[in-house]
């Protein structure tokens, strides 16, 4: 079956994956380098994921702005995928509070266009490089209703925590109506087949309350600041 996008970008991205490997390696390195350079000063950032397809009149778009503004009022930066829909709402909330509003934009044949509410903007060709930036510079994830991309980020972070590749971070599913079916399946089928453990579910919070989101992030920041102070003391010990 042939899928027609009507756009040259899709073909160029696919061709790039099949092209000269040496050139591809240099491009990957350059994306990592630019990302690390631009985001090195970011502290206490929360990533907000969600659908590019939800319009400004959608209730979850409005809720996303509310959540991002609440976070901004308490000195959190916000990271989104940089596109329209929920991503735009996330950046807008942070932008309105004059906080770092970071967009990790990705080249796609459809849907992705940079939103105007980013005061720090990066462009990526490769999903895996972009995902490293989310993990490296986020201290919490909020998944609003979204599609496969949102599910990808949700399960990626969950896998990294389950396998102890990263420290636990708050992983919030916002939207009980949207997410409860997925969680019910995880709690029944995956536990029934013993493909996960019950304690793996402790990483996830399901809520409809923006204030609960804020409280969770503030509590996690306090824990992280305590850990930072402890590490600084250990590094400054004088053994003479």
N, C-alpha and C positions, 0 to 999 in steps of 0.2 A: 504494500500500500504506500502511495506517495503522499506526503503531507506538504502542502504549499503554504508558505507563510506570507508570500507577497513582499518579503523584505530581504535585502541582500545581507543584512547583518547575521541572520541565522546561518547562512551558507558560509560566511567568512569565519564565524566562530567554529563551526564544525571542521572546515578546512584547516584552521589553525591547529586543531587537535591532531590532525593527520599529517601536519607539515614537518618542517625541519626541527628536529629535537633540540639541537644546540640553541637555535634562536628562541625556542619556546622556554628553555631553562633560563635564559637571560631575562626574558619578559617576566617570568614568575619571580625571579630574584628582585627585579626592579619594583614589582608590586609589593612584595614583603618589605623592602627597604623604605619605600615611600610611606607605607602604612605605619611602620614602627617610628619613623621620623615625625610624622604629623601627629600621632596619637601619644607620643611618649610623655607628654605633660598631663594627660587625662587621668583624673582620679575620681573614684566614686561615681562611676557611670552605670546606668541601667539600660539594658537593651530592651526595646519594645518591638515585637514582631506582629505581623498581621497582614491581612489581605490588601493587595493593591486595588481590588475591585470595589471596595466599600466606599460609597460616595459621601461627601460632606453632610448630607442630610440623614445619613444612617445613624441610629442611636449609638453604635459602637465607635463611630468616628468621634462623636461628641464626648463619649466616655474616655476615649484615648487622650483627647486634649486635656480633660479634667485630671486624669492620672499624671500626665506629663507635667502639667502646671503644679500639681501638688508636690511632685518630686523636685521640680525646679525651685519651689519656695523653700525647700529644705536642702538646698545646695547639692542636688544630684545633677550630673550631666545626663543627657539622654542620647542613646545611639539607636538609629533605625537603619533600615535598608535603603533609605534615601529616595524611595519612589513615591507614588501617589497613595491614596487611600489611607489605611491605618498608619503607614509609615509617615505620610505627610502630617497627619494629626499628631503623632508623637513628636516630630520635629517642631511643629507649630507651638505645642504647649511649652516646650523648653525655650524656644525662641521668644515667646511672649514674656517669659520670666527672666530673659537676658542671661540664660545659662548656656553652657556649651551644647549646641544642637548638632549632632554629628550624623552625617549621612554616608553610609558605605554603599555606594551605587554600584550596580552590576549591569554589564551590557547584555541585553536580552532582545529577542526579535519582537516581542510584544510587551505591553503593559508598563515597562520600566521607563519613566521619564523623571529626572531629578526634580524634587519639589523645591519651592523657593525659600524654605524655612531652615536651611542648613547654614550654620556659620563655620563649620568645618566639613569639608566635602572631599571624599576620595572616590576614585573610579577604579573598578576591578573588572577584569575579563574572566577571572577564574573563581569559581565558587569556593574552592577549598582555601584559597588565600584569604578571601573575605571572611570565611567562617573562623579562621584563626584569629582575625582581628576582633571579632565579636567575643570570642572566648578570652582572649588576652586582656581586653580592656573593659570587660563588664564584670560587675560584682553582683548582678542579679538579672534574671530574665523574666519578662512578662510576655506571655503569648496571648494576644487577642485573637478573635476568630480569624482564621486564615486558611490557605490552601496547602498544597504539598510543600511549598517552601517553609511555611510556618511549622508544619509537622516535622520537616527535616531538622530545623533548628531545635525544636523541642526534644526530639529523640537523640540528636547529637549530644546536647548538653546532658541529658539523662544518662546516656551511655558513658560519657566521660566521668561523671560522678560515680556511677555504679562500679566502674573499673578503677576508680581512684587515680585517674589521670589528672584531675583537677580537684581543688578543694570544693566541698559542697557550697553551692550558692542557691539563693532562693529561686525557685522555678514555679512561677505562678501562671495558672491557666485562668484567664479572666473571661467569664461568660458561662454560667452554669448551664444554660439552655444549649449552648453550642458544644461544650466539652464533656458533659456528663455521660453521654453515650459511649465516647471513646474510653473514658475512665472505667465505666462499668464493664466494658469488654476486657480491658486490661485486668481488672480485679477478678473477673470470673475466668475467662478462657486462659489467660496467660498464667494465672496462679493455679488453675485446675491442671494444666499441662506441666506445671512446675518449670516453666521456662524463665521465670523471674522469682525473686524472693519477696515476701511480704514487706521486709524492711526497705526494699527499693522504692516502694510507694511513698515513703516518708519524705522524699525529696520534693513531692508535688503538693501544691496548694491550689484548690479550686475555690473561686470566690466571685462575687458580684459587687464587692465593696471596695471602692478606691481607697478609703481610709485604712482598710486592712492591708492593702498593698503597701501603702506608705509605712505603716507600723512594722511590717515584716522587713522592709528595706532598711529602716532606721535601726532596728534591732541587729540586723546583719552587719551594718556599718560599724556599730559599737563593738561587735565581736571582732570584726576585721581590724579596727583601730587598736584594740587590745592586743591582737596578734602582732600587729606592726610594732607596737611599743616593746613587746617582749623580744621580738627579733632584733630590734635596735639595741636593746640592753645586752643581748647575747653577743652581738657583733662588736660591742664596745668594751667587753670585759678585758681587763688587764691581768694577764697571768704571771707577771713578773714577781 
